[in-house]
Amino acid sequence: MVEQFIHDWGYVAVALGAFAEGETVLLAAGYAAHRGLLDFGWVVAIACASASAGDQLFYWIGRQWGRRLIVRVPRLAAQFPRVGRLLQRYPHWAIVGVRFLYGLRIAGPITIGAAGVPPLRFFVFNVIGAMLWAPMIAGLGWLFGQALASLSGRLQHVEAGLLLLVALIGAIWMVARRRAVRRAALRGPASRGDRS
């Protein structure tokens, strides 16, 4: 049932998740792709397109109403100087990098728009950022699935080894116990005869 739900709605979830913050959804989608429930290429393409579109929307919100939002929303006001410093030091790559900074996925494009970055520059570097971000995050989900499968395979070998070890210890204990019982049985009458 869960697998069918992922198969039916997984790409929609990737698109919606990547439009806003998206890392958790994209990690899960990468893991689902490893399990064969989603296609990795489609996950990356959808995430890249949706993340770019989301950031474009937030950029234009920042461009139109950014100054008013910064005054009214304390979180944006707190992020504005940080993003401004990044834009001064790295005018192009700050647009790419803001996608990877925690807490700036929505606030970053809004403050970049409010800072007056030209639309074409934002579009180009935003797409570059999405093209780096989507396969990296989905790839981490894929690698998690790979590591989990590898660990599971090792645990199966460990379980088999432990089961074999327990069986061996049990067999040795049973053989030793039988020998002890036989020795006691053989010694028993002789030791009783010695006592009488």
C-alpha positions in Angstrom: 0.0 0.0 0.0 2.8 2.5 0.9 4.7 1.5 -2.2 1.7 2.0 -4.4 1.2 5.5 -2.8 4.8 6.4 -3.5 4.5 5.2 -7.0 1.3 7.2 -7.6 2.2 10.4 -5.7 5.9 10.4 -5.3 6.7 12.7 -8.1 4.0 15.1 -7.0 5.5 15.1 -3.5 9.0 15.8 -5.0 7.6 18.8 -7.0 5.7 20.3 -4.0 8.6 19.6 -1.5 11.3 21.0 -3.8 9.2 24.1 -4.5 9.7 25.2 -0.9 12.3 23.8 1.5 12.5 20.3 0.0 15.6 18.6 1.4 13.7 16.0 3.4 11.3 15.1 0.6 14.2 14.9 -1.9 16.3 12.7 0.4 13.2 10.4 0.8 12.7 10.4 -3.0 16.4 9.5 -3.6 15.9 6.6 -1.2 12.7 5.6 -2.9 14.6 5.7 -6.3 17.2 3.3 -4.8 14.4 1.0 -3.9 13.0 1.1 -7.4 9.8 2.9 -6.5 10.8 6.1 -8.4 13.1 6.9 -11.3 16.2 8.7 -10.1 16.5 10.8 -13.3 12.9 12.0 -13.0 13.3 12.8 -9.3 16.3 15.0 -10.1 14.7 16.7 -13.1 11.4 17.4 -11.3 13.2 18.6 -8.2 15.5 20.9 -10.2 12.6 22.4 -12.2 10.3 22.8 -9.1 13.1 24.3 -6.9 14.0 26.8 -9.7 10.4 27.8 -10.1 9.9 28.2 -6.3 13.0 30.4 -6.0 11.9 32.5 -9.0 8.5 33.1 -7.3 10.2 34.1 -4.0 12.7 36.3 -5.8 9.8 38.2 -7.5 8.0 38.5 -4.2 11.2 40.0 -2.8 11.6 42.3 -5.8 8.0 43.6 -5.5 7.4 43.6 -1.8 10.8 42.7 -0.2 11.5 45.9 1.6 8.0 45.9 3.2 8.3 42.2 4.1 11.7 42.8 5.7 10.3 45.5 8.0 7.3 43.3 8.9 8.9 39.8 9.2 11.7 39.6 11.8 13.1 36.4 10.2 13.7 38.1 6.9 15.1 41.2 8.7 17.6 39.0 10.5 18.7 37.3 7.2 18.9 40.4 5.1 22.3 41.6 6.3 23.7 38.0 6.0 22.5 37.6 2.4 23.6 41.2 1.6 27.2 40.4 2.8 27.2 37.2 0.7 26.1 39.2 -2.4 28.8 41.8 -1.9 31.6 39.2 -1.5 30.4 36.7 -4.1 27.8 38.5 -6.4 27.1 35.4 -8.6 27.9 32.4 -6.4 25.9 33.7 -3.4 22.8 33.0 -5.5 24.0 29.4 -6.0 25.1 29.0 -2.4 22.0 30.4 -0.7 20.2 27.2 -1.7 22.5 25.1 0.4 22.3 27.3 3.5 19.9 26.1 6.1 17.0 28.5 6.8 17.6 30.5 3.6 15.8 28.5 1.0 12.8 30.9 1.1 14.3 33.9 2.8 17.3 33.9 0.5 15.5 34.5 -2.8 13.2 37.1 -1.1 16.2 39.0 0.2 18.1 38.7 -3.0 15.1 40.1 -4.9 14.8 42.9 -2.3 18.5 43.6 -2.7 18.0 44.5 -6.4 19.9 41.7 -8.1 19.1 41.8 -11.8 16.5 39.2 -12.9 18.6 37.5 -15.6 21.6 37.1 -13.2 19.3 35.5 -10.6 17.6 33.2 -13.1 20.9 31.9 -14.5 22.6 31.3 -11.2 19.4 30.0 -9.6 19.1 27.3 -12.2 22.8 26.4 -11.8 22.2 26.1 -8.1 19.2 23.9 -8.6 21.1 21.7 -11.1 23.8 21.1 -8.4 21.4 20.8 -5.4 18.9 18.3 -6.8 21.2 15.5 -7.8 23.3 16.1 -4.7 20.4 15.8 -2.2 18.7 13.0 -4.1 22.1 11.3 -4.4 22.5 11.4 -0.6 19.1 9.7 -0.3 20.2 7.1 -2.9 23.5 6.5 -1.0 21.6 6.1 2.3 19.5 3.4 0.6 22.7 1.8 -0.7 24.3 1.9 2.8 21.1 0.5 4.4 21.0 -2.4 1.8 24.6 -3.1 2.4 24.2 -3.1 6.1 21.1 -5.2 5.9 23.1 -7.7 3.7 25.9 -7.7 6.3 23.4 -8.2 9.1 21.9 -11.2 7.3 25.4 -12.7 7.1 26.0 -11.8 10.8 22.7 -13.3 11.7 23.5 -16.5 9.8 27.0 -16.6 11.5 25.5 -16.0 14.9 22.9 -18.7 14.3 25.6 -21.1 13.2 27.7 -20.1 16.3 24.8 -20.7 18.7 24.0 -24.0 17.0 27.7 -25.0 17.3 27.9 -24.0 20.9 24.6 -25.9 21.6 25.9 -29.0 19.9 29.2 -28.9 21.8 27.3 -28.4 25.1 25.0 -31.3 24.3 28.0 -33.6 23.4 29.9 -32.5 26.5 26.7 -33.0 28.7 26.2 -36.6 27.3 29.8 -37.5 28.0 29.5 -36.1 31.5 26.4 -38.2 32.1 28.1 -41.3 30.7 31.1 -40.8 32.9 28.9 -40.3 35.9 26.9 -43.4 35.0 30.1 -45.5 34.6 31.7 -44.2 37.8 28.5 -44.4 39.8 28.3 -48.2 40.6 32.0 -48.5 41.1 32.1 -45.6 43.6 29.0 -47.1 45.4 30.8 -50.5 45.6 33.9 -48.9 47.0 31.8 -47.3 49.7 30.2 -50.6 50.8 
